[in-house]
């Protein structure tokens, strides 16, 4: 009788542990990032910013000879990102404003966080 009880308890613990793991994995949702650009921002710069923030960069940086000799040719401006569903309670979304410097000759880019706040959007 004790062996039967021990087997039933161990099987119930195994099924209980598996159900907790499955539920925790299913409830995780990765936050989505929305980019807000100024109307005067060129498309190439917008695509570069999106690639930098989303991690689509391959890691290989090019540094041209012209940047070595004459310095970077920087495009500067401001952009905002809204990261949706960061928190579980309202206000849920994180809005961040960045100042950027991006070289049009090579892969150099520099982002400075200017402001961040939580907003109610979804």
Residue, then its C-alpha position, 0 to 999 in steps of 0.5 A: x500500500x505504501x509503494x502504491x501511494x509513493x508511486x502515485x505521489x511521484x507521478x503527480x509531482x512530475x505532472x505538476x512540474x511539467x504543467x507549471x513549465x508549460x504555462x510559464x512558457x506560454x504566458x511570455x510575450x515579447x514586447x513590440x517596439x514602435x519607432x516614431x521618426x521626424x518627417x524629415x528623416x531620410x528612409x536610409x537613416x530610418x532603416x539603419x536605426x531600426x536595424x540597430x535597435x532590433x539587433x539585425x546587425x551582423x556585427x561586422x563594422x566597416x570603417x572607411x578610409x575616408x572616415x579615417x582621413x577626414x572624419x565621420x560625416x554625421x547625420x544627427x536628429x531625434x527619434x522616439x521608440x514605444x516599447x509595448x507591454x513592458x509592464x503588466x499594469x497600467x501604464x504598460x508602455x515605455x516611451x523613450x526619446x533618443x538623440x542619434x549620430x549616424x555616419x553616412x560613410x561607415x557603420x558608426x552610430x551613437x545613440x543618447x537617451x534623452x527622456x523615458x517615461x511610461x505611457x498608457x497606449x494598449 
